[in-house]
Amino acid sequence: MGGQSNEAEPRREQNLEALEKARTPLAFRDSCAHILLKLNKCRRNTYYMPYECGHDRHVYEECQYNAWLQRIETKKQIDLATAAAAAAAEE
């Protein structure tokens, strides 16, 4: 198995002008949109050949997975804080 690559890290700040110029749909303008721009450019240049942009697709999917892990970790911390506040309120 391989390790995580640094280029697959989700970003909070995105270049909104570049996303608008590339006509990226709003649904895909998330924390991995910077990688999607590169992937879609590769797809257009290679006429959507499925075997041409494998690395870029893998990096994008890894970024999506890392973003999901971050959301799960945030949710756990919120749940712990909520439980602690509820326990403190009961006392």
C-alpha positions as CSV (number, residue, x, y, z in Angstrom):
1,M,0.0,0.0,0.0
2,G,1.1,3.5,-0.7
3,G,1.2,6.4,1.7
4,Q,-0.7,9.6,1.5
5,S,0.5,12.3,-0.9
6,N,0.7,15.9,0.1
7,E,-1.0,17.0,-3.1
8,A,-4.2,15.2,-2.0
9,E,-4.8,17.5,1.0
10,P,-8.1,19.3,1.1
11,R,-7.9,23.1,1.1
12,R,-10.4,25.5,2.6
13,E,-9.5,28.4,0.4
14,Q,-10.1,27.9,-3.3
15,N,-9.5,30.1,-6.3
16,L,-13.1,31.0,-7.1
17,E,-12.2,32.9,-10.3
18,A,-10.4,29.8,-11.7
19,L,-13.4,27.6,-10.8
20,E,-15.8,30.0,-12.4
21,K,-13.6,30.3,-15.5
22,A,-13.4,26.5,-15.8
23,R,-17.2,26.4,-15.4
24,T,-17.0,24.0,-12.5
25,P,-20.5,23.2,-11.2
26,L,-21.3,24.5,-7.7
27,A,-21.8,21.0,-6.4
28,F,-18.1,20.2,-7.1
29,R,-16.6,23.4,-5.7
30,D,-15.6,21.8,-2.4
31,S,-12.3,21.5,-0.6
32,C,-10.8,19.3,-3.5
33,A,-11.8,21.6,-6.4
34,H,-8.2,22.6,-6.9
35,I,-7.4,19.0,-7.9
36,L,-10.6,18.7,-10.0
37,L,-9.5,21.6,-12.2
38,K,-6.3,19.7,-13.1
39,L,-8.2,16.4,-13.6
40,N,-10.8,18.0,-15.9
41,K,-8.1,19.7,-17.9
42,C,-6.4,16.3,-18.4
43,R,-9.7,14.7,-19.3
44,R,-10.4,17.3,-22.0
45,N,-6.9,17.1,-23.4
46,T,-7.1,13.3,-23.8
47,Y,-10.7,13.2,-25.0
48,Y,-11.8,11.5,-21.8
49,M,-9.7,8.3,-22.3
50,P,-10.1,6.4,-19.0
51,Y,-6.6,5.2,-18.8
52,E,-4.9,8.6,-19.4
53,C,-5.6,10.5,-16.3
54,G,-5.4,7.7,-13.7
55,H,-2.9,9.5,-11.4
56,D,-5.0,12.7,-11.3
57,R,-8.2,10.8,-10.7
58,H,-6.5,8.8,-7.8
59,V,-5.2,12.1,-6.2
60,Y,-8.7,13.6,-6.5
61,E,-10.4,10.5,-4.9
62,E,-7.8,10.5,-2.2
63,C,-8.5,14.1,-1.5
64,Q,-12.2,13.4,-1.3
65,Y,-11.5,10.6,1.2
66,N,-9.2,12.8,3.3
67,A,-11.9,15.5,3.4
68,W,-14.4,12.9,4.5
69,L,-12.0,11.8,7.3
70,Q,-11.7,15.4,8.4
71,R,-15.5,15.8,8.6
72,I,-15.8,12.6,10.6
73,E,-13.2,13.8,13.1
74,T,-14.9,17.1,13.4
75,K,-18.2,15.4,14.0
76,K,-16.7,13.2,16.7
77,Q,-15.3,16.3,18.5
78,I,-18.6,18.1,18.3
79,D,-20.4,15.1,19.7
80,L,-17.9,14.8,22.6
81,A,-18.3,18.5,23.4
82,T,-22.1,18.2,23.3
83,A,-22.0,15.1,25.6
84,A,-19.7,16.9,28.0
85,A,-22.0,20.0,28.0
86,A,-25.0,17.8,28.6
87,A,-23.3,15.9,31.5
88,A,-22.3,19.2,33.1
89,A,-25.8,20.6,32.8
90,E,-27.2,17.5,34.6
91,E,-25.1,18.1,37.6
